[in-house]
Amino acid sequence: MRYFLRFVLIYLIVYSSNVLAAWDFNMPIGVTNTSQDIYGLHMTIFYICVAIAVVVFGVMFWSIFHHRKSKGAQAAQFHGNVLVEIIWTIIPLVILVAMAIPATNTLIDMYDSTESDIDIQITGYQWKWHYKYIGEDISFFSILTTPQEEIDNKVRKNPNYLLEVDNALVLPINKKIRFLFTSNDVIHAWWVPDLAIKKDAIPGFINESWTRINKVGTYRGQCAELCGMHHGFMPVVVQAVTESEYEAWLQNQKTAKLAETASAQKQWSMDELMTTGAVVYEKNCAACHQANGLGIPPVFPALNGSAIVQGDAAEHIDIVVNGRQGTAMAAWDTQLSAVEIAAVITYERNSWDNKTGDIVTPADIQAVIDNK
């Protein structure tokens, strides 16, 4: 029995050490000068607190031990000591001033978003991020791409579970980048620990922050404000690249936008629209209306067998393009392209038990948008 207990104890020690090796209780050092200043300030104040604790508890335990009753100690009877009160007032004041000076310098640096090289507007939506590169005519949504099978625990979760998106925010290193935060619906919070940025995105209000990334890499974060049912499915992914790679990416984005505009003019087949629509539906609609189209009544109605989906296509288009006031159905004309809207409506009208045979074209969608 004794050997068995020893074995169990050794196993628990070894096993727990392997598990604890992955734990990280401290804040990250980060990849920006500001994040490193914050980390240094954090550790400095931490060690000051440790030193104060050692001194205070040391004196306390020494006093308890050396002035205990068993040694015949007698409590001194006195009231007030001007010198002691002056000392324990001045020393904390000096410590606080010493802590306030570097903290103030760091805060001033954090809030100085002037003279930026790149300006990016970040808008929170339920439940995705929209990035707009001001002055570059480039904007896109960033949406979670973790497979539903992983979320439903049907397959093993990957290392970046719930921290992966279709379109990362691409930024060049060694450039000052100013962020303008706002929201389209409720309060969100854009948080990337490695950049030392956590800012609220508030409807009707603009918050500012900035960064200058020192190292190429991928940095992940998420929405840090409880913003609704899918709050945990709203990740942030920042891809830091060299300046030359960033310029090439900008050019690719502009080329892709021209190609997207041209694709709206072509004749789309049913198969093409259904294939594209399935992808759009999975990324944007399945969270609420479910992959099987059965929805989550009464908040998110079923699309399978829906009178609207199986009825007049014009009404279906109007709801998707303009949304429905007073419900959770948002307007998608600013979130999806005409091609994507046409494809997803065609997909919904010809999937599950819906077999209308209707084809909705990008031209149909563009006509509705132009007449708004």
C-alpha positions in Angstrom: 0.0 0.0 0.0 2.8 2.4 0.9 4.5 1.8 -2.6 1.2 2.3 -4.3 0.6 5.7 -2.5 4.2 6.7 -3.5 3.5 5.8 -7.1 0.2 7.8 -7.1 2.0 10.8 -5.4 4.8 10.8 -8.0 2.3 10.4 -10.9 0.3 13.3 -9.6 3.4 15.5 -9.3 4.6 14.7 -12.8 1.2 14.9 -14.4 0.3 18.2 -12.7 3.7 19.7 -13.7 3.0 18.9 -17.3 -0.4 20.6 -17.1 0.8 23.6 -15.2 3.6 24.1 -17.7 1.0 25.4 -20.1 -0.5 27.8 -17.6 0.5 31.5 -17.9 -0.8 33.7 -15.2 1.1 36.9 -16.1 0.2 39.3 -18.9 2.1 39.0 -22.2 5.1 41.1 -22.9 3.7 41.9 -26.3 5.2 43.0 -29.6 4.9 46.8 -29.4 6.9 49.4 -27.4 3.8 50.4 -25.5 3.0 46.8 -24.6 6.5 46.3 -23.3 6.3 49.6 -21.3 3.1 48.4 -19.8 4.6 45.0 -18.9 7.6 46.7 -17.4 5.4 49.0 -15.4 3.3 46.1 -14.2 6.3 44.1 -13.0 7.8 47.1 -11.3 4.7 47.8 -9.3 4.3 44.1 -8.6 7.8 43.9 -7.1 7.1 47.1 -5.1 4.0 45.4 -3.7 6.0 42.3 -2.9 8.6 44.3 -1.1 6.0 46.1 0.9 4.3 42.8 1.8 7.6 41.3 2.9 8.4 44.3 5.1 4.9 44.6 6.6 4.3 40.9 7.2 7.9 40.4 8.3 7.6 43.1 11.0 4.2 41.7 12.0 5.4 38.1 12.4 8.6 39.2 14.1 6.6 41.2 16.6 4.2 38.3 17.2 7.0 35.9 17.8 9.3 38.0 20.0 6.6 39.7 22.0 4.4 36.7 22.7 2.8 36.1 26.1 4.8 32.9 26.7 8.0 35.0 26.9 6.4 37.3 29.4 6.0 40.3 27.1 3.7 43.0 28.4 1.7 45.3 26.1 3.0 48.8 26.2 0.4 51.5 27.1 0.7 54.6 24.9 -1.4 56.7 22.7 -0.1 58.3 19.5 3.4 58.9 18.2 4.0 61.9 16.0 7.2 60.6 14.5 5.8 57.2 13.6 2.7 58.8 12.0 4.9 61.2 10.0 7.0 58.3 8.8 4.1 56.1 7.7 2.5 59.0 5.9 5.7 60.2 4.0 6.9 56.7 3.0 3.7 55.7 1.2 3.5 59.1 -0.4 7.0 58.8 -1.8 6.2 55.3 -3.1 3.0 56.4 -4.8 4.8 59.4 -6.5 7.6 57.0 -7.6 4.9 54.8 -9.1 2.8 57.6 -10.6 5.6 59.1 -12.7 6.3 56.1 -15.0 2.6 55.3 -15.1 1.7 58.8 -16.3 4.4 58.7 -19.0 3.0 55.4 -20.2 -0.6 56.6 -20.2 0.4 59.8 -22.1 2.1 57.6 -24.7 -0.9 55.2 -25.0 -3.2 58.1 -25.8 -1.0 59.9 -28.3 -2.5 58.8 -31.6 -1.3 61.8 -33.6 1.0 61.6 -36.7 -0.2 58.2 -37.8 0.9 56.5 -41.0 -2.2 54.5 -41.5 -5.8 55.0 -40.2 -8.2 52.1 -39.8 -11.9 52.3 -38.8 -13.0 49.2 -36.8 -16.7 48.7 -36.5 -18.3 46.0 -34.3 -21.3 44.1 -35.5 -23.2 41.2 -33.9 -21.0 39.1 -34.3 -18.1 40.1 -36.5 -15.7 43.0 -37.1 -15.6 45.4 -40.1 -12.3 47.0 -41.1 -12.0 50.0 -43.3 -8.6 51.3 -44.5 -9.2 55.0 -44.6 -7.9 56.6 -47.8 -7.4 53.2 -49.5 -11.0 52.3 -50.6 -10.5 48.9 -48.9 -13.0 47.5 -46.4 -14.1 44.0 -45.4 -15.7 41.9 -42.7 -13.8 39.5 -40.5 -15.8 36.5 -39.6 -15.2 33.4 -37.4 -14.2 30.3 -39.5 -14.0 27.6 -36.8 -16.1 24.7 -38.2 -19.4 24.1 -36.6 -18.4 20.5 -36.0 -15.7 21.6 -33.6 -18.2 23.9 -31.8 -20.6 21.0 -31.5 -17.8 18.8 -30.1 -18.1 16.4 -33.0 -14.5 16.6 -34.0 -11.3 17.5 -32.2 -10.8 21.2 -31.6 -7.8 22.8 -33.4 -5.2 25.0 -31.5 -6.8 28.2 -32.7 -10.3 27.2 -31.8 -12.7 30.2 -31.9 -9.6 32.4 -32.7 -9.6 32.1 -36.5 -11.2 34.3 -39.2 -11.6 34.4 -42.9 -10.1 37.9 -43.3 -7.4 39.0 -40.9 -6.5 42.6 -40.3 -3.3 43.0 -42.2 -0.8 45.6 -40.8 2.7 46.6 -41.7 5.4 46.5 -39.0 7.3 49.7 -37.9 4.4 51.9 -38.9 2.2 54.0 -36.6 -1.4 52.8 -37.1 -4.3 54.7 -35.6 -7.6 52.8 -34.9 -11.0 54.4 -34.8 -13.5 52.2 -32.9 -17.3 52.3 -33.2 -20.2 49.9 -33.3 -23.2 49.3 -35.6 -25.4 47.8 -32.8 -24.4 47.2 -29.2 -21.2 47.8 -27.2 -18.3 45.6 -28.3 -14.6 45.7 -27.2 -11.7 45.1 -29.6 -8.9 43.3 -27.5 -5.5 42.0 -28.7 -3.3 41.4 -25.7 0.0 41.2 -27.7 -0.7 44.8 -28.9 -1.8 46.0 -25.5 -5.0 47.3 -27.0 -8.5 47.0 -25.5 -11.0 49.6 -26.6 -14.8 49.7 -26.4 -16.7 50.0 -29.7 -19.7 52.1 -28.8 -22.7 52.9 -31.2 -22.6 56.6 -32.2 -19.2 57.2 -30.6 -15.6 57.1 -31.7 -12.8 55.8 -29.5 -9.2 56.0 -30.6 -6.1 54.0 -30.0 -2.9 53.2 -31.9 -0.1 50.7 -32.3 3.3 50.2 -33.9 4.2 46.5 -34.2 7.8 45.5 -34.0 7.7 41.9 -35.1 6.1 40.0 -38.0 3.6 37.5 -36.9 -0.1 36.6 -36.2 -1.7 38.0 -33.1 -5.0 37.0 -31.8 -7.7 38.4 -29.6 -11.4 38.6 -29.2 -14.4 40.8 -28.2 -14.0 41.6 -24.5 -17.5 42.9 -24.0 -20.6 40.8 -23.4 -22.3 41.7 -26.6 -25.0 39.0 -27.0 -25.6 35.3 -27.6 -22.5 34.8 -29.9 -20.2 37.0 -27.9 -17.6 34.1 -27.7 -17.6 33.7 -31.5 -16.2 37.2 -32.4 -12.4 36.8 -32.6 -9.8 39.3 -33.7 -6.8 38.2 -35.9 -4.0 40.7 -36.8 -1.5 39.7 -39.4 1.7 41.8 -39.1 3.8 41.8 -42.3 6.7 43.6 -43.7 6.1 46.9 -45.5 6.7 45.4 -49.0 4.3 42.5 -48.2 1.7 45.0 -47.0 1.9 47.0 -50.2 1.5 43.8 -52.2 -1.5 42.9 -50.1 -3.1 46.3 -50.7 -2.7 45.9 -54.5 -4.2 42.4 -54.3 -7.2 43.8 -52.4 -7.8 46.5 -55.0 -7.5 43.9 -57.8 -10.0 41.6 -56.1 -12.5 44.5 -55.7 -12.3 45.2 -59.4 -12.9 41.5 -60.1 -15.8 41.4 -57.7 -17.4 44.4 -59.5 -16.9 42.7 -62.8 -18.4 39.4 -61.5 -21.6 41.1 -60.7 -22.2 41.7 -64.4 -21.8 38.2 -65.6 -24.5 35.6 -66.0 -24.5 33.2 -63.0 -25.7 29.6 -63.3 -27.8 28.0 -60.6 -24.9 25.7 -59.6 -22.6 28.7 -59.2 -25.0 30.6 -57.1 -25.8 27.5 -54.9 -22.1 26.8 -54.3 -21.4 30.4 -53.4 -24.6 30.7 -51.4 -23.8 27.7 -49.2 -20.5 29.3 -48.2 -22.1 32.7 -47.5 -24.9 31.1 -45.5 -22.5 29.1 -43.4 -20.5 32.1 -42.5 -23.3 34.7 -42.0 -26.6 33.0 -41.5 -26.2 29.6 -39.9 -25.5 30.9 -36.4 -29.0 32.2 -36.1 -31.1 30.2 -38.6 -29.0 27.0 -38.1 -27.3 24.9 -40.8 -30.5 22.9 -41.3 -32.6 26.1 -41.8 -34.8 25.3 -38.8 -33.8 28.5 -36.9 -34.3 29.1 -33.2 -37.9 30.2 -32.9 -39.3 32.6 -31.9 -36.2 34.8 -32.1 -34.7 33.4 -35.2 -37.4 32.0 -37.5 -37.0 28.9 -39.6 -36.1 29.4 -43.3 -37.0 25.8 -44.2 -40.6 25.9 -45.2 -40.9 29.6 -44.6 -43.7 31.4 -46.4 -41.4 34.3 -47.2 -38.6 32.1 -48.6 -41.0 30.0 -50.7 -43.1 33.1 -51.7 -42.5 36.2 -53.7 -38.7 36.6 -54.3 -39.0 40.4 -54.1 -40.2 40.3 -50.5 -37.3 37.9 -49.7 -34.8 40.2 -51.3 -36.2 43.2 -49.5 -35.8 41.6 -46.1 -32.2 40.4 -46.7 -31.2 43.8 -48.2 -32.9 46.1 -45.8 -33.4 44.0 -42.7 -36.5 44.0 -40.6 -36.9 46.7 -38.0 -37.7 45.6 -34.5 -36.2 42.1 -35.0 -32.7 40.6 -34.9 -32.7 40.6 -38.8 -30.0 43.1 -39.8 -29.7 44.9 -43.2 -27.1 43.0 -45.3 -26.6 45.5 -48.1 -23.6 47.0 -46.3 -22.2 43.7 -45.1 -22.4 41.5 -48.3 -21.8 42.2 -52.0 -24.6 42.0 -54.5 -23.1 38.6 -55.7 -23.1 37.2 -52.1 -26.7 38.4 -51.4 -28.0 37.0 -54.7 -26.2 33.7 -54.0 -27.4 33.3 -50.4 -31.0 34.1 -51.4 -30.9 31.6 -54.3 -29.4 29.0 -51.8 -32.2 29.6 -49.3 -34.9 29.3 -51.9 -33.6 26.0 -53.2 -32.3 24.2 -50.1 -33.8 21.8 -47.6 -37.5 21.5 -48.4 -37.5 24.7 -50.3 -37.5 23.9 -54.0 -38.7 27.0 -55.8 -36.3 26.8 -58.7 -35.8 30.6 -58.5 -32.6 32.2 -59.5 -31.8 35.6 -58.0 -29.1 37.4 -59.9 -26.6 40.1 -58.7 -28.3 42.5 -61.0 -31.6 42.0 -59.2 -29.9 42.9 -55.9 -28.1 45.9 -57.3 -31.3 47.3 -58.6 -32.9 47.1 -55.2 -29.9 48.7 -53.5 -29.8 51.5 -56.2 -33.5 52.3 -55.6 -33.1 52.7 -51.8 
